[in-house]
Amino acid sequence: MIVKHLNDIIGTDADVRGPTFASRRLLLARDGLGYSLHDTLLHAGEETYIWYANHLESVYCIEGTGEIEDLDNGVTHPISPGTLYVLDGHEKHYLRAFSDLRCVCVFTPALTGEEVHDEQGTYPPPTG
Ligand code: 9YT
């Protein structure tokens, strides 16, 4: 059994800061589950361009408001607590936080923990 608390992650190397968000990575590839699980905080007023070319991501909002613009089809969806979106088609998108936006994110394959968005908004493919 694995038991952790968010407080065990904050301030460690699994607390990864991007320019517009903090990704607190509760489960990573090293946990051996095949997915990673993150408690992600997107900062109020920020916009993030993202293209997960190498991963699938499920995002469940638990706090705050924002929107996701799917650049593959031009459709924008509001985000509020209870909203789930799943990037099952490697969609390029903008994520906008109107207030601090807190989301639980699941990545497959699992992130190793070191990934930060590159200039294309992408995380590199898993190695090993
Ligand atoms: C919701 C989202 O995609 N935010 C960007 C960060 C990413 N989810 C992560 O690494 O936790």
Residues whose N, C-alpha, C, O or C-beta is under 5 A from the ligand:
A	BS01	9YT	S23 H38 T40 V59 C103 C105
